[in-house]
Amino acid sequence: MNDKQLKKTSKFLSLVLRHRPELIGLEMDSAGWVNTRELLEKSKLKGYNIDFDTLEEVVANNNKKRFSFNEDQSRIRANQGHSVNIELGYEPVEPPEFLYHGTATRFINSIQRQGLLKRNRHHVHLSADLATAKSVGSRHGVPVILVVRSKEMHKANHPFFISKNGVWLTEHIPTEFIDFP
């Protein structure tokens, strides 16, 4: 399968496994898992012809590691970024001293007033490295990298989590913990 087809499949899976499982008639369990066979069958009924080999390739090769299978590959879920109500089961962990958030210049005024909000997602997403934050921020226009004093925030009793694919997560980041450029 070529890169364009894999990207299209990954975007479809993100939509269904993070935001709209009902689009193809899927039901997630409380942790966001769906039956792999059912995902493939219901996708096909809606005109998205994905076979198991393609699904396996997307899970294995997605550069952001957005999806994962359970041990016997009978179930699949998105690793984070859900707007549907699920419990991913992540345990709080101590973050590094700094984490980074990539955004666009047009959002800076709002962030300076309100901090970083999760909006319709379960968490605010943060990166452990500048390159990833810059890549994320570039999706929204000219990127701006915000430095989050995560260790200080953690000491002030704000919990942090890390997803299976290395994305740092937290509920909200108040402005006093953000260094603006």
C-alpha positions in Angstrom: 0.0 0.0 0.0 1.4 3.4 -0.9 1.9 6.3 1.6 -1.1 8.2 0.4 -3.5 5.2 1.0 -1.9 4.6 4.4 -2.4 8.2 5.4 -6.0 8.1 4.2 -6.6 4.9 6.2 -5.0 6.4 9.3 -7.2 9.5 9.1 -10.3 7.4 8.8 -9.2 5.3 11.8 -8.5 8.4 13.8 -12.0 9.7 13.0 -13.7 6.4 13.9 -11.5 5.4 16.9 -11.1 8.8 18.5 -14.2 10.8 17.7 -17.1 9.1 15.8 -17.4 5.3 16.2 -21.1 5.6 15.4 -20.2 6.7 11.9 -19.8 3.0 11.0 -22.0 1.6 13.8 -19.2 0.7 16.2 -19.4 0.6 20.0 -16.4 1.2 22.1 -15.9 -0.3 25.5 -15.1 2.0 28.5 -11.4 2.0 27.6 -11.9 2.8 23.9 -11.3 -0.7 22.5 -13.3 -2.0 19.6 -13.4 -5.5 18.1 -10.9 -5.6 15.2 -13.1 -7.9 13.0 -16.1 -5.8 13.6 -14.1 -2.6 12.7 -13.1 -4.2 9.4 -16.6 -5.5 8.5 -18.4 -2.3 9.4 -15.8 -0.2 7.6 -16.4 -2.2 4.4 -20.2 -1.8 4.7 -19.7 1.9 4.7 -17.4 1.9 1.7 -14.0 1.9 3.5 -12.3 -1.3 2.3 -9.6 -2.0 4.8 -8.2 -5.5 5.2 -6.4 -6.9 8.3 -2.9 -6.6 6.6 -3.5 -2.9 5.9 -4.8 -2.3 9.5 -1.7 -4.1 10.8 0.5 -1.9 8.6 -1.1 1.3 9.8 -0.7 0.3 13.5 2.9 -0.7 13.1 4.0 2.1 10.8 2.1 5.2 11.8 4.7 7.8 12.6 2.8 9.0 15.6 1.9 5.5 16.9 -1.7 6.6 17.2 -3.2 3.1 17.4 -2.5 -0.2 19.2 -3.8 -3.7 19.3 -4.4 -5.8 22.4 -2.1 -8.8 22.7 -3.9 -11.2 20.3 -4.9 -8.3 17.9 -8.6 -9.1 18.5 -9.2 -5.5 19.7 -7.8 -2.1 18.6 -8.0 1.4 20.0 -6.5 4.9 19.5 -3.8 5.7 22.1 -5.0 9.2 22.9 -6.8 12.2 21.5 -10.4 11.0 22.0 -13.3 13.4 22.1 -15.6 10.5 23.1 -15.9 9.6 26.8 -13.5 6.8 27.6 -11.0 5.9 30.3 -7.6 5.1 28.9 -6.4 3.8 32.2 -3.2 5.8 32.4 -1.5 6.1 35.7 -0.1 9.5 36.9 3.7 9.8 36.3 6.3 12.5 37.1 7.0 14.6 34.0 10.4 15.9 33.0 11.3 19.5 34.0 9.9 20.9 30.7 7.4 19.8 28.1 6.5 21.6 24.9 3.2 22.5 23.2 3.1 23.5 19.5 0.4 25.9 18.5 -0.2 28.7 16.0 0.3 32.4 16.6 -3.5 33.1 16.2 -4.1 31.1 19.5 -1.6 32.9 21.7 -3.9 35.7 23.0 -6.4 33.1 24.1 -3.8 30.9 25.7 -2.3 33.9 27.6 -5.8 34.6 29.1 -7.0 31.0 29.8 -3.9 28.8 29.7 -4.0 25.6 27.6 -7.4 24.0 27.6 -8.2 20.5 26.5 -11.3 21.7 24.6 -13.2 18.7 23.3 -10.5 16.2 24.0 -9.7 14.4 27.2 -6.4 16.1 27.8 -4.0 18.8 26.7 -1.3 17.1 24.6 2.4 17.9 25.1 5.7 16.8 23.6 8.9 15.9 25.2 10.9 17.4 22.3 10.9 20.7 20.4 10.8 19.0 16.9 7.5 17.3 17.6 6.0 20.4 19.1 7.0 22.4 16.0 5.5 19.7 13.8 2.2 19.8 15.7 2.1 23.6 15.7 2.8 23.7 12.0 -0.5 22.0 11.3 -2.3 25.2 12.4 -0.3 27.8 10.7 3.0 29.5 11.7 4.2 27.5 14.7 4.8 28.9 18.1 6.4 26.6 20.7 5.3 27.1 24.3 7.5 25.8 27.1 5.5 24.2 30.0 7.2 24.1 33.3 5.9 20.6 33.9 8.0 19.6 36.9 6.9 22.7 38.8 3.3 22.1 37.7 3.5 18.5 39.0 4.8 19.7 42.3 1.7 22.0 42.5 -0.5 18.8 42.3 -1.3 18.8 38.6 -1.2 15.2 37.4 0.5 14.1 34.2 0.1 11.0 32.2 2.1 9.6 29.2 0.3 7.7 26.5 1.6 4.5 24.9 3.0 6.5 22.0 4.9 9.0 24.2 2.5 11.9 24.2 2.3 13.7 27.5 -1.2 14.5 28.8 -2.7 16.7 31.5 -6.1 18.3 32.1 -5.3 22.0 31.9 -2.2 24.1 31.9 -2.6 27.4 33.8 -0.8 30.4 32.3 1.6 30.7 35.3 3.3 27.5 34.2 3.7 28.5 30.5 6.8 30.4 29.1 5.7 32.3 26.1 8.2 33.3 23.4 
